[in-house]
Amino acid sequence: MDDYITVLLNDLEDHASSFLDGAYYAAMAREDAALQALEETFTREQHRLFCAYEDSRNDSAACYQDALARQAFLLARSIFR
């Protein structure tokens, strides 16, 4: 069984579209367009290397985001006790 913070984080992620505003989606559209333009310039080897980089970057970003959110919940819990 997951601890309560993991359950809360999973629920937040599942419902993120209900609280993310238009600025987030506009930024994501710009990011997608920039990535598409960049990928069109890649050789096959550059594309392979970039995918490896992107996978590693996504893993580290997810770890950071999870740790930060977990600490925020722990701080809130200590404040409201």
C-alpha positions as CSV (number, residue, x, y, z in Angstrom):
1,M,0.0,0.0,0.0
2,D,1.2,3.5,-0.9
3,D,1.7,6.0,1.9
4,Y,-0.8,8.8,2.1
5,I,1.5,11.4,0.4
6,T,1.9,9.1,-2.6
7,V,-1.8,8.7,-2.8
8,L,-2.3,12.5,-2.6
9,L,0.4,13.1,-5.3
10,N,-1.1,10.5,-7.6
11,D,-4.6,12.1,-7.2
12,L,-3.1,15.6,-7.9
13,E,-1.5,14.3,-11.0
14,D,-4.7,12.6,-12.2
15,H,-6.6,15.8,-11.8
16,A,-3.9,18.3,-12.9
17,S,-6.0,19.4,-15.9
18,S,-8.6,20.9,-13.6
19,F,-6.1,23.4,-12.0
20,L,-3.5,24.0,-14.7
21,D,-4.3,27.2,-16.5
22,G,-4.0,28.3,-20.1
23,A,-0.4,29.6,-19.5
24,Y,0.7,26.0,-18.9
25,Y,-0.9,24.7,-22.1
26,A,0.5,27.6,-24.1
27,A,4.0,26.9,-22.8
28,M,3.6,23.3,-23.6
29,A,2.5,24.1,-27.2
30,R,5.6,26.3,-27.6
31,E,7.8,23.6,-26.2
32,D,6.3,21.0,-28.5
33,A,6.8,23.2,-31.6
34,A,10.4,24.0,-30.6
35,L,11.1,20.3,-30.1
36,Q,9.6,19.4,-33.4
37,A,11.7,22.0,-35.2
38,L,14.8,20.8,-33.5
39,E,14.1,17.1,-34.2
40,E,13.7,17.9,-37.9
41,T,17.4,18.9,-38.0
42,F,18.7,15.7,-36.3
43,T,20.6,12.9,-38.0
44,R,19.6,9.4,-37.0
45,E,22.5,9.3,-34.4
46,Q,21.6,12.7,-33.0
47,H,18.0,11.6,-32.6
48,R,19.1,8.5,-30.7
49,L,21.4,10.5,-28.4
50,F,18.7,13.1,-27.8
51,C,16.2,10.4,-26.9
52,A,18.6,9.0,-24.4
53,Y,19.2,12.4,-22.9
54,E,15.4,13.2,-22.8
55,D,14.7,9.9,-21.0
56,S,17.4,10.7,-18.4
57,R,16.2,14.3,-18.0
58,N,12.6,13.2,-17.6
59,D,13.7,10.7,-14.9
60,S,15.6,13.4,-12.9
61,A,12.8,15.9,-13.3
62,A,10.2,13.4,-12.0
63,C,12.4,12.6,-9.0
64,Y,12.8,16.3,-8.3
65,Q,9.1,17.1,-8.7
66,D,8.1,14.2,-6.4
67,A,10.6,15.1,-3.7
68,L,9.6,18.7,-3.8
69,A,5.9,17.9,-3.6
70,R,6.5,15.4,-0.8
71,Q,8.4,18.0,1.2
72,A,5.6,20.5,0.7
73,F,3.1,18.0,2.1
74,L,5.3,17.2,5.1
75,L,5.8,21.0,5.8
76,A,2.0,21.6,5.6
77,R,1.4,18.7,7.9
78,S,3.9,20.1,10.5
79,I,2.4,23.6,10.2
80,F,-1.2,22.4,10.7
81,R,-0.5,20.0,13.6
